[in-house]
Amino acid sequence: MGVNRDDEASEADTEADARHGGGLTTGEVARRLGVAPTTVRSWDRRYGLGPAAHTGGRHRRWTAGDLARLERMCALTATGLPPAEAARLALGGTAPAPPPRTAPPAPPAAPERSRAGSGLRLGDVRQECKGIARSALRLDAVALDKQLEDAIGEHGLVAAWTEVIMPTLQAVGRKWESAGERYVEVEHFLSWHVSGALRRHAPPVAADRPGATTVLACVPAENHTLPLEVLSAALAERGLPVRMFGGALPVESLVAAVRRTGPAVVGLWAQSRTTASRPLAQHVSAIEWGVRGARRRPVVLTLGPGWAGQTSRGLPHPPGLSEAVAVVEQVVHR
């Protein structure tokens, strides 16, 4: 215990020296940038982004100019630019970044493009995915909101979800699943900001039209609402009335909602096979509404991976967002 206290005292003394004009330590630079100290050291070794001047002693010192270069590096990588290219621009030159002093050369460009800065493997995806992933990993709310807004504005809601947002969410999910409880906060953070971006983008809900409403709900014990939120926004974009009931709707409440709204379509989301229930979907599809002699039943869409292998005739299972939107439009306009 005594050794740890001595180390803490030494670090405190070092930071005190830095505040009095001696330069910043690597730890303090990392805290200011919101990245790990190992990231700062890696950028130094790989791309030559270390302190411009060297001082004696075992602690390296970073000047205001050094810090400004690292801040530019962070800003560039947040846009999705590969770290090697961001480092070249941060150094202000046109030549490749200088070789590392003590480490092997940087990895080839292709593997670098398949990562999001902190070991988050994304594969062959749009450039925007990498920028969104980096902002999420840094918990940078301002940058993340802007990147999500830009993606939706440039590609449209359906393409932005399918090609940018969903691949990033899946990569973050894989990351925390393989790392125990680490990165759970990143997934929650990213999901919350995606939800906010969807709400800001979606137009006001269309007025009800007899036989044209879509009811969206998660099955009981299911709380993954984000895919339904994007479907709701996509339907609202097309002027289709929709009623969103969110996560874990009890069976009795689901039945009551269907009877009260008389929907043309009911979308039931199940993320897990343990929550998907074919008897429930069949029961909802058998509910009738309308005047006697002209009774109608809703088309029930089984949405999400939980329904794999549990669908049956009369229960469409659209594989993605665009397909789900197409089915709803077809049912409503027939």
Order of alpha helices (4+ residues) and beta strands (2+ residues): alpha-alpha-alpha-alpha-alpha-alpha-alpha-alpha-alpha-alpha-alpha-beta-alpha-beta-alpha-beta-alpha-beta-alpha
